[in-house]
Amino acid sequence: MEENIGQIQQVPVQNPINPTPIVPQAVPPKKTNKILLILVGILVVVGIGVGAFWLGRKSNKPSNNARLVTPTASGPTTTPDLNVDWIVYNNVYGFQFSYPPNYKLVYLDEGFSMDYPVLNRKIVWHVNNISYKDCSGDCPIITETSEKKLGTVSATKIKGWIGDVGGSVAQSFIGYEIKFPKENKYENKYVRMDLWELPVKLTPEEKKLYPPGRKINQVSSEEEIIFDQILSTFQFVTHEVAWKVYNGNGMEFMYPPEFKYDGRYIIFESPKIMIYSSPRMSDLLDECMKETSVEDRGNFIIKRFTGVTSGEICERTESTRREILVLPSTDIYAPGMSFWYFSTEGQQAELIFEQILSTFKFN
């Protein structure tokens, strides 16, 4: 900051001229006293200006004591405006949360567990059989934990980092661990959601930017705030609340709300799944699918099939295609439900199938 200081002009003082002075009636002020007063005034003005200049420069410097704005110990406090098109995610395990519309949700491709969807390249979640407290072996280093309240759900917020182990890039993370509630079929399991410092799957170009031995940085405060906002929407829900109902062709079942029903097929893109039901046996028989197992579930029969590529008719069949039929008995193929997917996405697809099957019944 600059301070403009105007120059103070000294006005000369003239003594009156008396050609015949007798005895002066008053003693005029001395010229030296006036000059001294003017100089003192100039010094005062200059001092004020210089002081203001340095004070302004100091106030523009960043303070070493500046603090990032973070949620209080009681939990995420910034409530997202869900009216601004936030997207609701429902999980087959029966929990849901919302996330910003500019965050892209994908599933990690082949070579990774399909239990790990990825949001905005940095946020992942999965279900664990044990708590982070019971981890053994190559476990992340935990540096900070705190108890949080996400609405009616209790959670533990975790901060830590991982090293250069098994080809991983050393980095920090922020996580939430949430235990399933009692009387839930997964009551002994834990939901874990993590926000990583770096993208979960780096491109070859990105890997060059993060060599082994790199300095680990903290997750940015902006990303942490949005992550806390996402977690503030977390809740456990029942399928009756979150899932859609299909009722037709002599059967009824429920399916996740992300699936699309086009009037005949129920479709999901990631993992790629197609479900359809039919009252006719001909719609459920495919000569390019080979039966691999039969399972009696009491109220219905489960038959599993794998793709066949031999023969002229089946040579174009995708060998990784899998199909599961839900049938009234081993000898009757109609009415029935067909659930097909690809083996490369088998883990996630099978999990979804079991969740749907838990709601299935023949009318």
Summary of the structure (lengths in Angstrom):
residues: 363
radius of gyration: 37.0
end to end distance: 81.1
largest distance: 146.4
contacts: 907
relative contact order: 0.11
helix: 20%
strand: 31%
